[in-house]
Amino acid sequence: MITEIRVPKLGMTQSDITVVELPRKDGEVVENDEVVVVIETSKVSYEVKAPASGMIFYLKKVKDKVNIGERLAVVAHSKEEFEEYKAGLSVETEVRAKFMSGEAEEEVGVRLFFEGEEEEEKTPISPALDLSDRKILKRIPFIGMRRTIADNLVSSLQTGAQLTIVSETDMTEMARYRELLLLDHPDIRITFVDILVIILAFALKEFPIINSSVVRDEIICWDEYHIGVAMALDEGLVVPVVRDVDKKRLVQDSREIKKLAKNAGNPELPPEH
């Protein structure tokens, strides 16, 4: 028996619903009332649950745009049952689903680009960013509510007056800790900055979303922990980078920061710093 899973009626408009997560894999066994799809609008995130137990098979992908009542997935007793069901879907339904999700438009756009007769009429495609040498912790789709919030914040930054907030922190315990470090390492004058750099690196490990970048339509959380340390010069401000802070001990970190400070005004400072 096939049980369809459709986009529920939640008072949402039919133009801003996006599939943001498919927590299971095709063919996995799911239980009744288990979350199998997460959809999002610009204002709300909603977990769609399985209406029956069985094997889950998805009809949509992450980032697909969907409408109320549209099929998201099905629960079947076997893969053969799903294949029979899938074969029974009419071509018209599949084409309409593609147009609703934007897939057909993308396919047409790609086809027109490659089938153009004149080379000069082709629209150049931006090369994909090479991330092969970067360590990535996880990728998060930059769509739905996250995208709307980001767009609103950027608009506010560009059009609204900016405000700086200054707060005070009790550094008594850190000052005592630093005094002990100075006794243990009298040859290296460990500073508050040295300690803060280490603390920041481990804070980023605990909250990886802070250590992230937006790349095209994804939020990429990096598995690299590099901290920039601002240093004032007569000519202005430079921010050399202490790399892989999470892999270094405090003494090593302190020595590297002092070395960077010494070379900060050097025009031959390596570009990786």
C-alpha positions in Angstrom: 0.0 0.0 0.0 1.3 3.5 -1.0 0.7 6.4 1.4 1.4 9.8 0.0 3.0 12.6 2.0 1.8 16.0 0.8 2.5 19.7 1.7 -0.1 20.4 4.4 -2.3 23.5 4.6 -0.7 25.8 7.1 -2.1 29.2 6.0 1.0 29.6 3.9 1.1 31.2 0.5 1.7 28.8 -2.5 4.8 30.6 -3.7 7.3 30.6 -0.9 7.4 27.0 0.5 10.8 25.4 0.2 12.1 21.9 1.1 15.0 22.5 3.5 15.7 19.0 4.9 15.1 15.4 4.1 16.3 13.7 7.3 16.1 10.1 5.9 17.4 8.3 2.8 15.4 6.7 0.1 14.4 3.2 1.1 14.9 3.7 4.8 12.3 2.3 7.1 10.4 5.0 9.0 7.8 4.8 11.7 4.4 6.4 11.8 4.5 10.0 13.1 8.3 10.3 12.5 9.6 13.5 11.0 10.5 12.8 7.3 10.5 16.3 5.7 11.2 19.8 6.9 9.7 22.7 4.9 10.1 26.4 5.4 8.6 29.7 4.3 10.0 33.1 4.9 8.3 33.1 8.4 7.9 29.6 9.6 9.6 26.2 9.6 7.4 23.0 9.7 8.2 19.3 10.3 6.1 17.0 8.1 5.6 13.6 9.7 5.1 10.1 8.1 1.4 9.2 8.1 2.2 5.5 8.2 5.1 3.1 8.8 7.1 1.6 5.9 9.9 2.6 3.5 10.3 6.3 2.6 10.8 7.4 -1.0 11.2 11.1 -1.8 9.7 12.8 -4.8 11.4 16.2 -4.0 14.9 17.4 -3.3 16.3 19.9 -0.8 15.9 23.5 -2.2 12.8 22.5 -4.3 10.0 25.0 -4.3 6.6 23.3 -3.5 3.0 24.2 -3.2 0.2 23.3 -0.7 -1.1 19.8 -1.5 1.9 18.8 -3.7 3.5 15.4 -3.2 6.7 15.4 -1.1 7.3 11.7 -0.6 5.5 8.3 -0.3 5.7 5.5 2.2 5.6 2.1 0.6 5.9 -1.6 1.8 8.7 -2.3 -0.8 10.9 -0.7 -3.4 9.0 -2.6 -6.1 5.7 -1.2 -4.9 7.2 2.3 -5.2 8.6 1.7 -8.7 5.2 0.6 -9.8 3.6 3.7 -8.3 6.2 6.0 -9.8 5.7 4.5 -13.3 2.0 5.2 -12.9 2.5 9.0 -12.5 1.4 10.7 -15.7 4.0 12.6 -17.8 1.8 15.7 -17.4 2.0 15.5 -13.6 5.8 15.2 -13.7 6.2 18.1 -16.1 3.9 20.3 -14.0 5.8 19.4 -10.9 9.0 20.4 -12.6 7.7 23.8 -13.6 6.2 24.4 -10.1 9.6 23.6 -8.5 11.6 25.6 -11.1 13.5 22.6 -12.4 12.0 22.8 -15.9 13.0 26.5 -16.2 16.6 25.7 -15.2 16.7 22.8 -17.7 15.4 25.0 -20.5 17.9 27.7 -19.5 20.8 25.2 -19.7 19.6 23.8 -23.0 19.3 27.3 -24.6 22.8 28.1 -23.5 24.5 25.1 -25.0 22.4 25.0 -28.2 23.0 28.6 -29.1 24.5 29.0 -32.6 26.6 32.1 -32.0 29.4 32.0 -29.5 29.1 35.7 -28.7 25.5 35.3 -27.8 26.2 32.9 -25.0 25.8 34.2 -21.4 29.0 33.5 -19.5 28.6 31.2 -16.5 30.5 32.1 -13.3 33.0 29.4 -12.4 32.3 27.3 -9.3 34.3 28.3 -6.2 37.0 25.7 -5.6 36.7 24.5 -2.0 38.8 21.4 -2.5 41.5 22.6 -0.1 39.1 23.8 2.6 38.0 21.8 5.6 34.2 21.9 5.8 32.3 20.9 8.9 28.8 21.0 7.4 26.7 22.7 4.8 23.3 24.3 5.4 21.0 25.3 2.6 20.7 29.1 2.5 17.0 29.2 1.7 13.6 29.9 3.2 13.5 31.7 6.5 17.3 32.0 6.8 17.5 33.7 3.4 14.7 36.1 4.3 16.2 37.1 7.6 19.6 37.7 6.0 18.1 39.8 3.2 16.3 41.9 5.8 19.4 42.4 7.9 21.5 43.4 4.9 18.8 45.9 3.9 18.7 47.3 7.4 22.5 47.6 7.4 22.4 49.5 4.2 19.5 51.9 5.0 19.4 52.2 8.8 21.6 54.2 11.3 24.3 52.0 12.9 24.7 51.7 16.7 27.7 50.6 18.7 27.2 48.9 22.1 29.9 48.8 24.6 29.7 46.4 27.6 32.0 45.7 30.6 33.4 42.3 31.6 34.8 41.3 34.9 38.4 40.0 34.1 39.5 39.3 37.7 39.8 35.6 37.3 41.5 35.8 33.9 44.0 38.3 35.4 44.8 35.8 38.2 45.2 33.1 35.6 47.5 35.3 33.6 49.7 36.0 36.6 50.1 32.2 37.2 51.1 31.8 33.5 53.7 34.6 33.8 55.2 32.7 36.8 55.3 29.4 34.8 56.6 31.1 31.6 58.7 34.1 32.7 60.5 34.2 29.3 57.2 34.7 27.4 55.0 37.6 28.4 51.6 36.1 27.8 49.0 38.8 27.2 45.2 38.9 27.5 45.0 38.9 23.7 46.9 35.6 23.6 44.4 34.0 26.0 41.4 35.5 24.2 42.5 34.0 20.8 42.5 30.5 22.3 39.1 31.1 24.0 37.6 32.3 20.7 38.8 29.3 18.8 37.1 26.9 21.2 34.0 29.1 21.3 33.8 28.7 17.5 34.0 24.9 17.9 31.1 24.9 20.2 29.0 27.3 18.0 30.0 26.4 14.4 27.4 28.6 12.8 29.5 31.6 13.8 32.4 30.2 11.9 30.6 30.1 8.6 30.4 31.8 5.2 27.7 32.2 2.6 28.8 30.5 -0.6 26.2 30.8 -3.4 23.0 29.2 -1.9 24.7 27.5 1.0 25.9 28.4 4.5 29.3 26.6 4.9 30.5 26.0 8.5 34.3 25.7 8.4 36.3 23.0 10.2 39.1 25.5 10.3 39.8 27.9 13.2 41.8 31.0 12.1 41.7 34.2 14.3 42.6 37.6 13.0 44.5 39.9 15.4 44.2 43.6 14.7 47.5 45.5 15.0 47.9 49.3 14.7 50.6 50.8 12.5 51.4 54.4 11.8 50.0 53.9 8.3 46.8 52.2 9.5 45.6 48.9 10.7 46.6 45.4 9.6 45.0 42.1 10.7 47.4 39.2 10.4 45.8 35.8 10.9 46.8 33.1 13.5 46.0 29.9 11.7 44.8 26.6 13.3 44.5 28.1 16.7 42.7 25.0 18.0 45.7 22.8 17.4 48.2 25.1 19.3 49.1 25.4 23.0 48.8 28.8 24.6 52.6 29.3 24.7 52.9 28.5 21.0 50.0 30.8 20.3 51.6 33.7 22.2 54.9 33.3 20.4 53.2 33.3 17.0 51.2 36.5 17.8 54.4 38.3 18.9 56.1 37.2 15.7 53.2 38.5 13.6 53.2 41.8 15.5 56.9 42.2 14.8 56.4 41.6 11.1 53.1 43.4 10.8 54.6 46.4 9.1 56.8 44.3 6.8 55.5 44.5 3.2 56.8 41.0 2.6 54.5 39.5 5.2 53.3 36.2 3.6 49.8 36.5 2.1 48.5 33.5 4.2 48.9 35.8 7.2 
